[in-house]
Amino acid sequence: MERIFSVDDLIDCVNEYGILPYWVEDGFSAWQMSGVSFMKLWNLREKAINSQKIAYGKFVNKKATFVSLDAFPYLCALRRDGYDFDSLSDEGRAPRREIELMNAIGTEPTRSYQLKQSLNMKGFDGVLTSLQNKTYLCLTFQKSYMGTAMLSRPEDVFGYDYVRSAYSLSVEENAAKLLELCKGLYEFDEKTRAKILAPAV
């Protein structure tokens, strides 16, 4: 099943499956489809993500996952249940530490490790994962030896109108669109798939 040898191969696989985990050692993932070494795939991942042709973050099962741009607005609308983060905060539904972290992120990509140092927040990694799982944050990379993770609001990477273009749909309608667009969802068991297709807020 080796299919990924280049950046274009990786992007094509994400577009074909709609949702593609980055690393699952013995299961459905980009690693399973990779025909290159760990370091090569790591570098392909960075270039593919920075092309802005796909979205990337801990969107599924709180694990690093690629999402096609066709599917991403539906995932955002579903996982957020139609709430932007400010609205979630105003209604008292956002945890304090998530509010603190989001307030520290501007409109430009922010280095994850620097933010962790400056906030000195207990449970920083868990808070960061939660915000990605809710699709309020995504990742890009700054070039370095192992790549420096950069945090951004998806709206600042892909555009406000695009990211929120499915907000008018119901949870059920967004779930149906994801099932239509993402054949990768059928690689998960029924219980996991149901969890993916449920709001995270």
C-alpha positions as CSV (number, residue, x, y, z in Angstrom):
1,M,0.0,0.0,0.0
2,E,3.0,2.3,-0.3
3,R,1.7,5.4,-2.1
4,I,3.4,8.4,-0.5
5,F,6.8,9.3,-1.9
6,S,6.4,13.1,-2.4
7,V,4.5,16.2,-1.2
8,D,2.1,15.8,-4.1
9,D,1.4,12.2,-3.2
10,L,0.6,13.1,0.4
11,I,-1.7,15.9,-0.6
12,D,-3.4,13.6,-3.1
13,C,-4.0,11.0,-0.4
14,V,-5.5,13.6,2.0
15,N,-7.8,14.8,-0.8
16,E,-8.8,11.2,-1.6
17,Y,-9.6,10.2,1.9
18,G,-10.7,13.6,3.3
19,I,-9.5,12.7,6.7
20,L,-6.1,11.0,7.1
21,P,-4.2,10.5,10.5
22,Y,-0.5,11.3,10.3
23,W,0.8,8.5,12.4
24,V,-0.8,5.2,13.4
25,E,1.8,2.5,13.5
26,D,-0.4,-0.4,12.5
27,G,-3.6,1.3,11.3
28,F,-5.0,3.7,8.8
29,S,-2.6,6.6,8.5
30,A,-0.2,8.5,6.2
31,W,2.6,6.4,7.8
32,Q,0.9,3.2,6.7
33,M,0.8,4.5,3.1
34,S,4.4,5.9,3.2
35,G,7.1,4.5,1.0
36,V,9.8,6.7,2.6
37,S,11.7,6.9,5.9
38,F,10.4,8.5,9.0
39,M,12.5,11.7,8.5
40,K,11.5,12.0,4.9
41,L,7.8,11.7,5.7
42,W,8.3,14.3,8.5
43,N,9.7,16.7,6.0
44,L,7.0,15.9,3.4
45,R,4.4,16.6,6.1
46,E,5.8,20.1,6.8
47,K,5.9,21.1,3.1
48,A,2.4,19.7,2.4
49,I,0.9,21.6,5.4
50,N,2.7,24.8,4.6
51,S,1.4,24.7,1.0
52,Q,-2.0,25.5,2.6
53,K,-3.6,22.9,0.3
54,I,-4.6,20.8,3.3
55,A,-5.4,21.5,7.0
56,Y,-3.5,19.8,9.9
57,G,-3.8,19.6,13.6
58,K,-5.0,17.2,16.4
59,F,-8.5,17.2,14.9
60,V,-9.4,13.5,15.2
61,N,-9.1,11.4,18.4
62,K,-6.8,14.2,19.6
63,K,-4.2,12.9,17.2
64,A,-2.4,14.7,14.4
65,T,-4.6,14.5,11.4
66,F,-4.7,15.9,7.8
67,V,-8.0,17.1,6.5
68,S,-8.8,18.1,2.9
69,L,-9.9,21.6,2.3
70,D,-13.2,20.3,0.8
71,A,-14.1,18.7,4.1
72,F,-12.5,21.2,6.6
73,P,-15.4,23.8,6.8
74,Y,-17.9,21.0,7.6
75,L,-15.5,19.6,10.3
76,C,-15.1,23.1,11.8
77,A,-18.8,23.8,11.9
78,L,-19.6,20.4,13.4
79,R,-16.9,20.2,16.0
80,R,-17.6,23.8,17.1
81,D,-21.3,23.3,16.9
82,G,-21.4,26.6,15.0
83,Y,-19.7,28.7,17.8
84,D,-16.7,30.9,17.1
85,F,-14.4,30.9,20.1
86,D,-15.4,34.4,21.2
87,S,-19.1,33.4,21.3
88,L,-18.2,30.2,23.2
89,S,-16.3,32.3,25.7
90,D,-19.0,34.9,26.1
91,E,-21.5,32.2,26.9
92,G,-19.2,30.9,29.6
93,R,-18.6,27.6,27.8
94,A,-14.9,28.0,27.2
95,P,-12.5,26.8,30.0
96,R,-10.4,29.6,31.5
97,R,-7.1,28.1,30.3
98,E,-8.3,27.8,26.8
99,I,-9.4,31.5,26.9
100,E,-5.9,32.5,28.2
101,L,-4.2,30.5,25.4
102,M,-6.4,31.9,22.6
103,N,-6.0,35.4,23.9
104,A,-2.2,34.9,23.6
105,I,-2.4,34.0,20.0
106,G,-2.5,36.9,17.5
107,T,-3.3,36.9,13.8
108,E,0.2,35.8,12.9
109,P,1.5,32.2,13.4
110,T,2.8,31.8,17.0
111,R,5.6,29.5,18.0
112,S,4.2,26.7,20.2
113,Y,7.3,26.3,22.4
114,Q,7.6,30.1,23.0
115,L,4.0,30.3,23.9
116,K,4.4,27.4,26.4
117,Q,7.3,29.2,28.0
118,S,5.7,32.6,28.2
119,L,2.3,31.4,29.6
120,N,3.9,28.9,32.0
121,M,0.5,27.2,32.0
122,K,-0.2,24.0,33.9
123,G,-1.4,21.4,31.4
124,F,-0.5,23.5,28.4
125,D,-0.2,20.5,26.0
126,G,-3.6,19.2,27.0
127,V,-5.2,22.7,26.5
128,L,-3.5,23.0,23.1
129,T,-4.8,19.6,22.1
130,S,-8.3,20.4,23.2
131,L,-8.4,23.6,21.1
132,Q,-7.2,21.7,18.1
133,N,-9.7,19.0,18.6
134,K,-12.4,21.7,18.6
135,T,-10.8,23.1,15.4
136,Y,-10.1,26.5,17.0
137,L,-6.4,26.1,16.3
138,C,-4.4,24.4,13.5
139,L,-0.7,23.9,12.9
140,T,1.8,25.1,10.3
141,F,5.6,24.8,10.5
142,Q,8.6,27.1,10.5
143,K,11.6,25.5,8.8
144,S,14.2,24.1,11.2
145,Y,15.9,20.8,11.8
146,M,12.8,19.1,13.1
147,G,10.3,21.8,12.2
148,T,9.0,24.4,14.7
149,A,5.3,24.0,15.2
150,M,3.4,27.2,14.6
151,L,-0.1,27.8,16.1
152,S,-2.8,29.7,14.1
153,R,-6.5,30.2,14.1
154,P,-7.7,28.4,10.9
155,E,-9.4,31.7,9.9
156,D,-6.0,33.4,9.8
157,V,-4.6,30.6,7.5
158,F,-7.5,29.8,5.2
159,G,-9.8,32.8,5.5
160,Y,-12.7,33.7,7.8
161,D,-15.5,33.2,5.2
162,Y,-14.1,29.9,4.0
163,V,-13.6,28.3,7.5
164,R,-17.1,29.4,8.6
165,S,-18.9,28.7,5.4
166,A,-20.8,25.7,6.8
167,Y,-22.0,27.3,10.0
168,S,-25.6,27.6,8.7
169,L,-25.9,23.8,8.5
170,S,-27.0,21.6,11.3
171,V,-24.8,19.1,13.1
172,E,-26.6,16.3,11.2
173,E,-26.1,18.1,7.8
174,N,-22.4,18.7,8.5
175,A,-22.0,15.0,9.6
176,A,-23.7,13.9,6.4
177,K,-21.4,16.0,4.3
178,L,-18.3,14.7,6.0
179,L,-19.5,11.1,5.4
180,E,-20.0,12.0,1.8
181,L,-16.6,13.7,1.3
182,C,-14.4,11.6,3.6
183,K,-14.0,8.0,2.7
184,G,-11.3,7.9,5.4
185,L,-14.1,8.0,8.0
186,Y,-15.1,4.5,7.1
187,E,-11.6,3.3,8.2
188,F,-12.6,3.9,11.8
189,D,-14.9,1.7,13.8
190,E,-18.5,2.8,14.3
191,K,-18.0,4.1,17.8
192,T,-15.0,6.1,16.9
193,R,-16.7,7.5,13.7
194,A,-19.7,8.6,15.8
195,K,-17.3,10.4,18.2
196,I,-15.6,12.2,15.3
197,L,-19.0,13.2,13.9
198,A,-20.1,14.9,17.1
199,P,-19.6,18.4,18.5
200,A,-16.5,18.8,20.6
201,V,-17.6,22.0,22.5
